[in-house]
Amino acid sequence: MKNFSLLSLVLATSLMAGGYNIPEQSMNATALSAAYVANAHGADAAYYNPANMVFETGNGAFEVDLTYIRLSAVEAEGTYAGALSYDIQSEKEDFLIPTFHYVSPAFSDFRFGMSLVAPVGLSKRWNSAPATWKGEEFTLKTYEFNPTVAYKINDDLAIAVGVRGVYSEGDVVINASSVPNIFKNPKYDLESDGFDWGYNLALTYKATQELTLAATYRSKIDLELEGDATLTYPTGFGGTTVSDSGQTSIPLPAILRLATAYTFEKTTTIEFVYERNYWSKYEQLDIKFSGNSILNIHSPKKWDDTNTYRLGLTHVYNQKWTLMAGLGYDESPIPDETLSYELPDADARLYSLGARYKIQNNMEIGLSALYSDKEKRDVNQIGGINGSFDNSDAYVVTIGLEYEF
């Protein structure tokens, strides 16, 4: 059977976080399994906790990172609709994601920050697929621009607010072989994009010199994608192409993070982060076409809100070296009833390590790695999938450079 590029608009999945979030947007975050809120510092604090920017003792700083992601080959076996047997494997996937963070010098009790990140948007391909699938390709790329401003209320308390501007591009290719013969098995290609807005909030309270408490909130954003579509008939039926337009909407969920960090002897910091992802707003996926509504896709999702628990350790070994490690447990939002091949998500255990090296007083480089160990997922749906998904693990490596000016 032909290759099926099966992921995601909804779908645009990292398989590093439950659903399709990508929390690893800097070298420190990868090293700490994203247990990086109360103790966020340096340029990437602009993204992970901008309230901390006003507690920086230096001038301004920027950081550039490059993250490599490897998604393993997912193994799927079982039956579909009680009749169609399958034993298939997805292809391995490799991605490179650049990110950028900036914190300004202090302006009285204010600091400004900015981050350029890719919060969601990978894909997955299968070597074969059940014939009942109409989708050949669902792909989403996103680019987030996140300026922030922080204000120091006093020496122990700070707040911050930011604006999230997200540009998204989507491509949907549909093989309409299962619709009435009037369409003569055409292929439908929708290329769409959109720009949408949200906000983020942050608060940091230094309870003591050793203990820091923090909270951050990133708002829900509905990615509204609209664009041009083409309906192409096979050569045997004239090979004609008809122009159309289409649209869809995909949510980026709201995320609340509550964190506490404690520093021992000014060298070792332990941080715990509780994260709540509000996936329950993702009730369904609709893809609508203006001229050929018979090709519209309505896919129930009914996702659940989830909890993620993260633990990070940062140790200043000496004046040159800083060592980091992290653990985490990440719940999947997808219920058994709507789990499918496009995103065979499961609960995951996270393990990470990293180190930073100070080249000179105002420059550091770093390397970090994370392993996401997804659990085997068994599914028993009425009239749907009866089988299992296994080996949906992910590997992440990030290199970064930070410069203070």
C-alpha positions in Angstrom: 0.0 0.0 0.0 1.2 3.6 -0.5 2.7 5.6 2.3 0.3 7.6 4.5 1.5 10.8 6.0 -1.0 10.7 8.9 -0.5 13.5 11.2 -1.9 16.2 12.3 -3.7 19.2 12.4 -4.9 17.9 15.6 -2.7 15.8 15.1 0.5 17.8 14.6 2.1 15.9 17.3 5.3 15.9 19.1 4.7 12.7 21.0 6.9 14.3 23.8 3.9 15.7 25.6 0.4 14.5 26.1 -1.6 15.6 23.0 0.6 17.7 20.7 2.3 20.3 22.9 6.1 20.6 22.7 7.3 21.9 26.1 11.0 21.6 25.3 11.8 25.1 23.9 15.3 25.7 25.3 18.4 23.8 26.5 17.5 24.2 30.1 13.9 23.0 29.6 15.1 19.8 27.9 17.7 19.1 30.6 15.1 19.5 33.4 12.1 17.7 31.7 10.5 21.2 31.6 10.6 21.5 35.5 11.7 25.0 34.8 9.3 27.7 36.1 10.2 28.9 39.7 13.9 28.5 39.0 13.8 29.9 35.4 16.6 32.3 34.8 18.6 33.8 31.9 17.2 34.6 28.5 14.7 31.7 28.3 12.9 33.0 31.4 11.2 35.2 28.9 9.2 32.2 27.9 9.1 29.9 30.9 8.5 32.5 33.6 8.8 36.1 32.5 8.2 37.4 36.1 11.7 36.1 36.9 13.3 38.5 34.4 13.2 41.4 37.0 15.2 39.3 39.5 18.2 38.9 37.1 21.3 40.6 38.4 23.0 41.1 35.1 22.2 43.2 32.0 20.4 41.9 29.0 20.8 38.4 27.5 19.8 36.3 24.5 19.9 32.6 23.8 19.8 30.6 20.6 19.0 26.8 20.7 18.7 24.0 18.2 16.6 20.9 19.1 16.8 17.6 17.4 13.8 15.3 17.8 13.7 11.6 16.9 10.3 9.8 16.9 10.6 6.0 17.0 8.6 3.7 14.7 5.2 3.0 16.4 4.0 -0.6 16.2 0.3 -1.1 15.7 -1.5 -4.4 15.5 -5.1 -5.7 15.8 -8.3 -5.5 13.9 -10.4 -2.6 12.6 -14.2 -2.7 12.7 -14.0 -6.4 13.8 -12.9 -7.6 10.4 -9.8 -5.9 8.9 -6.6 -7.3 10.4 -3.4 -5.2 10.5 0.1 -5.4 11.7 1.8 -2.1 10.7 4.7 0.1 11.7 5.1 3.9 11.3 8.3 5.4 9.9 10.9 7.0 12.1 10.8 10.8 12.1 13.6 13.3 12.5 13.2 17.1 13.1 15.3 20.2 13.8 13.6 23.0 15.6 15.4 26.4 16.3 14.3 28.7 19.1 15.3 32.2 20.3 14.9 34.0 23.6 15.8 37.5 24.7 15.7 39.5 28.0 16.3 43.3 28.0 18.4 45.3 30.4 16.5 46.6 33.4 14.4 49.8 33.1 13.8 50.8 36.7 11.6 48.0 38.0 10.7 46.7 34.5 12.3 44.3 32.1 11.1 43.2 28.6 11.5 39.8 27.0 10.7 38.1 23.7 10.7 34.4 22.5 10.4 32.8 19.1 9.3 29.2 19.5 7.4 26.3 17.7 4.8 25.2 20.3 3.3 22.4 18.1 3.7 21.0 14.6 5.4 17.7 13.8 4.1 14.8 11.8 4.1 11.0 11.5 3.9 8.7 8.5 2.8 5.1 8.3 4.0 2.5 5.9 0.5 1.3 5.3 -3.0 2.0 6.5 -6.5 0.5 6.5 -8.5 1.2 3.4 -11.2 3.0 5.4 -9.0 6.0 6.0 -9.7 9.0 3.8 -6.8 11.1 5.0 -3.4 10.9 3.3 -1.8 13.8 4.9 -2.5 16.2 7.8 0.4 18.5 8.6 0.7 21.6 10.8 3.5 24.0 11.3 3.3 26.8 13.9 5.5 29.8 14.8 4.9 31.7 18.0 6.1 35.2 18.7 5.8 36.0 22.4 6.8 39.4 23.7 6.6 39.9 27.5 7.0 42.6 30.2 7.7 42.1 33.9 7.4 44.4 36.8 9.0 44.0 40.2 6.5 45.0 42.9 9.1 44.6 45.7 12.3 42.6 46.3 10.2 39.4 46.8 7.3 39.7 44.4 7.0 40.2 40.6 4.4 39.8 37.9 4.5 39.6 34.1 2.2 39.6 31.1 2.8 38.7 27.5 1.1 38.5 24.1 1.1 35.3 22.1 1.0 35.7 18.3 0.9 32.3 16.5 1.2 31.9 12.8 0.2 28.4 11.5 0.3 26.6 8.2 -1.7 23.5 7.4 -1.8 21.0 4.5 -4.6 18.4 4.2 -4.6 15.8 1.4 -7.7 13.7 1.2 -8.2 10.6 -1.0 -12.0 10.6 -1.5 -12.3 7.0 -2.6 -15.0 6.3 -0.1 -17.4 9.0 -1.2 -20.1 8.5 -3.9 -18.9 7.7 -7.5 -20.0 11.1 -8.8 -16.6 12.3 -7.6 -14.7 9.5 -9.5 -12.2 9.1 -6.7 -10.6 12.6 -6.8 -7.8 13.8 -4.5 -8.5 17.0 -2.5 -5.6 19.2 -1.4 -6.2 22.0 1.1 -3.3 24.4 1.9 -4.3 26.9 4.6 -2.8 29.3 7.1 -3.8 31.7 9.8 -2.6 34.1 12.5 -4.2 34.0 16.0 -3.6 35.7 19.3 -3.5 34.8 23.0 -1.8 35.9 26.2 0.3 34.6 29.1 0.6 35.6 32.7 3.3 34.9 35.4 3.9 35.5 39.1 6.9 34.8 41.3 7.1 35.1 45.1 10.4 34.7 46.9 9.1 33.4 50.3 12.6 33.1 51.7 16.1 33.4 50.3 16.0 29.7 49.5 12.3 29.1 48.6 10.6 30.4 45.5 7.0 30.0 44.5 5.7 30.7 41.0 2.7 30.3 38.8 2.3 30.8 35.0 -0.7 30.6 32.7 -0.8 30.4 28.9 -4.2 31.1 27.3 -6.1 28.8 24.9 -5.7 29.8 21.3 -8.0 28.6 18.5 -5.9 28.3 15.3 -8.3 29.3 12.6 -6.9 28.1 9.2 -8.3 29.1 5.9 -7.0 28.6 2.4 -7.2 27.4 -1.2 -8.1 23.8 -2.2 -7.9 21.9 -5.4 -10.0 18.9 -6.4 -8.1 16.7 -8.9 -9.8 13.9 -10.9 -7.8 10.9 -12.2 -6.5 11.0 -15.7 -9.1 8.4 -16.8 -11.8 10.9 -16.0 -10.4 13.9 -17.7 -7.6 14.8 -15.3 -9.4 18.0 -14.5 -8.7 20.2 -11.5 -11.4 22.2 -9.7 -10.5 25.1 -7.4 -12.2 25.5 -4.0 -11.6 26.9 -0.5 -11.6 25.3 2.9 -11.2 26.0 6.6 -10.6 24.3 9.9 -10.0 25.2 13.6 -7.5 23.5 16.0 -7.1 24.4 19.6 -3.9 25.1 21.5 -5.0 24.3 25.1 -4.7 26.6 28.1 -1.9 25.5 30.4 -1.6 26.3 34.1 1.7 25.6 35.9 2.3 25.8 39.7 5.9 25.5 40.8 8.1 25.6 43.9 11.9 25.6 44.0 14.3 25.3 46.9 18.0 26.0 46.9 20.4 24.2 49.3 23.8 25.9 50.1 23.4 28.3 47.2 24.5 25.5 44.8 21.8 22.9 44.4 18.2 23.6 43.5 15.3 21.2 43.4 12.1 22.3 41.6 8.7 20.6 41.4 6.1 21.6 38.8 2.4 20.7 38.7 1.0 21.3 35.2 -2.7 21.3 34.2 -3.5 21.1 30.5 -7.1 22.0 29.6 -7.5 19.6 26.6 -11.2 19.2 27.3 -11.9 22.1 25.0 -10.9 19.9 22.1 -14.3 18.3 21.5 -14.1 17.7 17.7 -12.2 18.4 14.5 -14.1 19.8 11.5 -12.6 20.4 8.1 -15.1 22.2 5.8 -14.9 22.7 2.0 -17.0 25.5 0.4 -17.8 23.8 -3.0 -17.9 20.1 -2.1 -19.4 19.7 1.3 -19.7 16.0 0.9 -15.9 15.9 1.5 -16.3 17.6 4.9 -14.6 15.8 7.8 -16.3 15.7 11.2 -14.1 13.8 13.7 -15.2 13.6 17.4 -12.2 14.0 19.9 -13.7 14.4 23.4 -10.3 14.9 24.9 -9.8 15.1 28.7 -8.0 17.6 30.9 -4.6 16.2 32.0 -2.0 16.5 34.8 1.7 16.5 34.3 4.2 16.2 37.2 7.8 17.4 36.7 10.9 17.3 39.0 14.1 19.1 38.2 17.6 19.2 39.8 20.2 22.0 39.1 23.6 21.8 40.6 26.3 24.5 40.3 29.4 22.2 40.3 31.9 25.0 40.1 32.5 28.4 38.4 32.5 26.8 35.0 30.0 23.8 35.1 26.3 23.6 35.9 24.7 20.1 35.9 21.0 19.4 35.5 18.6 16.4 35.5 14.9 15.9 35.4 12.0 13.4 35.8 8.4 13.7 34.8 5.1 11.9 34.3 2.8 13.1 31.6 -0.8 12.0 31.1 -2.4 11.5 27.7 -5.6 13.5 27.0 -7.0 11.0 24.4 -9.7 8.7 25.6 -9.9 5.1 24.3 -13.0 5.8 22.3 -11.4 8.4 20.0 -7.8 7.1 19.9 -6.7 6.5 16.4 -3.7 5.9 14.1 -3.1 9.6 13.5 -2.0 10.2 17.1 -1.5 6.9 19.1 -0.7 8.9 22.3 -0.2 7.3 25.7 1.0 8.3 29.2 4.7 8.9 29.4 7.6 8.8 31.8 10.3 11.5 31.1 14.0 11.2 31.9 16.5 14.0 31.1 20.1 15.2 31.7 22.1 18.3 30.7 25.1 20.5 31.4 26.1 24.1 30.8 29.7 25.3 30.5 30.8 28.9 31.0 33.2 29.8 28.2 33.7 33.3 29.6 32.0 35.5 32.1 29.2 36.5 29.8 28.9 33.4 27.6 27.7 29.8 28.2 27.1 26.8 26.0 25.0 23.8 26.9 23.9 20.3 25.8 20.9 18.4 27.1 18.9 15.3 26.2 15.5 13.9 27.1 13.9 10.4 26.7 10.1 10.1 26.6 9.1 6.5 27.4 5.5 6.0 26.3 3.4 3.2 27.7 1.9 0.5 25.5 -1.7 1.5 24.7 -4.4 -1.1 24.4 -7.7 -0.1 22.7 -11.0 -1.9 22.4 -13.5 0.2 20.5 -17.0 -0.8 19.5 -17.0 -0.8 15.7 -13.5 0.6 15.6 -9.9 -0.3 16.6 -9.3 -3.4 18.6 -5.6 -3.7 19.2 -2.5 -2.0 20.6 0.1 0.7 19.9 3.6 0.3 21.2 7.1 1.8 21.0 5.9 5.4 20.5 9.0 6.8 22.3 10.7 10.0 21.6 14.3 11.3 21.9 15.3 15.0 22.2 18.7 16.6 22.1 19.2 20.4 22.5 22.3 22.5 22.1 22.3 26.1 23.1 24.3 29.3 23.5 23.5 32.2 25.9 25.2 35.6 25.7 24.9 38.4 28.3 25.5 42.0 27.1 
